[in-house]
């Protein structure tokens, strides 16, 4: 037997308590929680709000990083920014709030898993940011974003991520290109080989890494390039 949906007033109150903001226009909140598959009236789902929320989130996160990492260069800030506004992080915020219990979707979307459902969870968070912005202005939206993202922004600075992943995100943001890795040499016996790998990025000089596996050599080359370009601090 299908479990009845709670009254809309209860849903609104529960979400407002979670996000720490009380809406003047309750219909904005309803729209932020409604996927197009729920077949609401035209314009009453979150698709347009998701677009706006993404931009508001980007502004607040950029400001947060600019203030929190006063010595960081543009490249490092870009990498951190891309991580914090990614679908994965937005979906994580959705999970932190437990928003999945309040999203209105059609039956076909309820069956989605993996990446597709991750995007739905992420989209709802961006839509919610837009709803708060439209209802209460930038300060209200900033308060919500800082509440949910500040710890993540600081934790992101405490440890390095995978060098190849970091380099790829940085080069996409700065040069709109992807790093290319080339094996220059493989020496030593089969049981103990040594690989020399060069990473190339259009527009800047390459870097080379040497280690006992291809992947380790690639990581070393990526690390050297990130450190040389000031995205990472040497030895950090």
N, C-alpha and C positions, 0 to 999 in steps of 0.2 A: 504494500500500500504506500502510495506516494506521501511523503511527509508534507503537511501544509506549510506554505511560506508564512513567516510571521507578518503581522500587520505592518504596513509601510512606516507608520510612526515609530514602531519599535526598531525597525531597521535603521531609520535615520538617526534615532537617539543613540543606538549602539555604535554606529560609525562615527558620529560626532564625538562620543566619549573616547574612542580610540585615537582619533586624530587631534583631539584637543581644540576643536573649533566648532562653534555653533553657527549654522547657516541662517541667514536672513531669508534667502530664497531657497526653500527646501527642494524645489524642482531641479536646481543646479546639481545638488547632491545626487538626486535620483538619476539624472542624465549621466553623471560621472561613473555610475555603477552599472550602466546598461550597455551591453554588447549589442551590435546590430542584429545578431542572430535571434535576439529575443523578439524581433519583429515589432518594435514600438512604432509610433507615428514618426514620419519623416523628420529628421533633425532632433530626435529625442534620445539618440544614443551618444556614446562618448567619442566618436571618430574625430569630429572637429576639435573637441576639447583636448584630446590627446596631442594634437599639433601644437596648441598654445602651451599646454603644460610642459612639453618638452623644452620649449624656449625659455619659460620661466625657470625651470629647473636648471638649465644651462647657465643662465645669468647668475643665479644664487650660488651654484657650485663654483663657477669661475671666480666670483668674489671671495668665497670662502677659501679657496686655494691661494688666491693672490695675497690674502691677509695672513694665512697660516704658514705659508712657505715663502718668507720674505727674501730669501737668498736663492730661491730656485729659478733656473732659467726657463725660457719659454718651452723648450723641448720637454723638460721634466713636468712642467705644469700641464702640458697637453696630454702626456701619458696618464697622469693622475686623473685629469678631467675625463678622458675617454673611459677609464675604468669606472668612475663614479656615476656617470650618466648612462652606462650600458644597460641593456635589457636585463642582464643577469643581476645587476645591483638593484635595479628598480623592482624586479620580481622578488628579490630578497627583502626589500622594504615591505612589499605587499604581504609577504609571508610573516614578517615581524609583526605586522598589524593584524594578521588574520583576515585580510580582506576577501579571500577566496569564498568565505561563507556568505558574502553579501553581493557578489557579482551576479547580475541577471543575464543569463544566456539562454539560447535555444538548446534543444535536446542534442543537436549535432555537435555543438561546441562542448557540452558537458562530457563528451566521450574523448575529447582531445587529451593527449599526453605529451610529455617531452617539450621540445622547442616551441611547438605551437601554443601549448598552454602557458609556457613561460612568457611568451609575448603578450598573451591576454592579461596575465597578472601584472606585467610591466606597464601595459597600456593604461590599466585602471589607475595605477599610481600617478601617472602623468596627467590623466584626466582629473583626478582628485585635486592635484596641485592647481590645475586651471580653474576648477570650480571655486577653490578657496581664493585664488587671485581675483576672479571676477566678482566674487561676493564681498571680499574684505580688503582687496588691494594687495599691493606688493608686500607690505610689512607682514600681513597675515600669512601669505604664502611663504615668505622667507622664514618666519617662525617655525612653520611646519617642516620645511626642508632642513633647516638647521637641527631641529629636534631629531630627525630621522637619519641624517647623513653625517653629522659632525664627527661622531665616533668612527664611522667608516673612513672618513677622510683622514683622520689622524692615524688610524691603524694602517692605512695604505702606505703611510710614510715610514712605518717602523721596520719593514722588511722588503727586500727585493723580490720581485716576481721572476718568473722564467725569462731569461734574457732574450730569447728568440721572440717570445710573445710581446715583450715590452718593445723590442726594436720594430716589430711589424706594426704595432699600433702607432708608434711615433712616426714612422716613415709614411704611413697612410695619412696621418693628420698633417704632416709638414710638407710632404712631397707628392702625395697622392700616388704612391708607388709601393711595390712590395720588394723586400730584400731578396737577393739571389745568392745562393750558396754554391760554391764550386770546390770540388776536391782537387787540390794541387799536387798532393803526393801521398802515397801510402808506402811506408817502409817497415822494416823489421819482419820477424817471423810471423807465421799465421797465428800462433798462440799468443803473441804479444805485439800486435801491430801499432804503428804510430801514424795518425792521420794529420795532414795539414790542409786546412780549409780556409778559403777566402770568402768573405761576405761583401757583396757589392750593392750599393744603393745609388741610383741615378742622382747626380748633382753633388755628391761628396766623395771623398777618397775612401777606398776600401780598407778593410782590416783583415788580419789573418790570425787564426788560432791553431794550436797544435796540441793534440791529446791522444789518448789511447783508444778512443772510439770516435766515429764520425760525429755523432751527436754532441759529445763533449767538446770536440774541436769547434763545432758550429756555435755552441754556447759561449765558448771562450772568445771567438771572433766577434759575436754579437755584443758581449760584455765590453770588449775593448772599444768598439765603435760607440756604444752608449756613453762610456766614460770620456772618450775623446771629445764627443760633441756636447758634453756637459749635461746630458740627460740624467746620468748617475754620477755620484761623487766617487772618485777612485778609492777602492778598498772599503767602501761603506758596507 
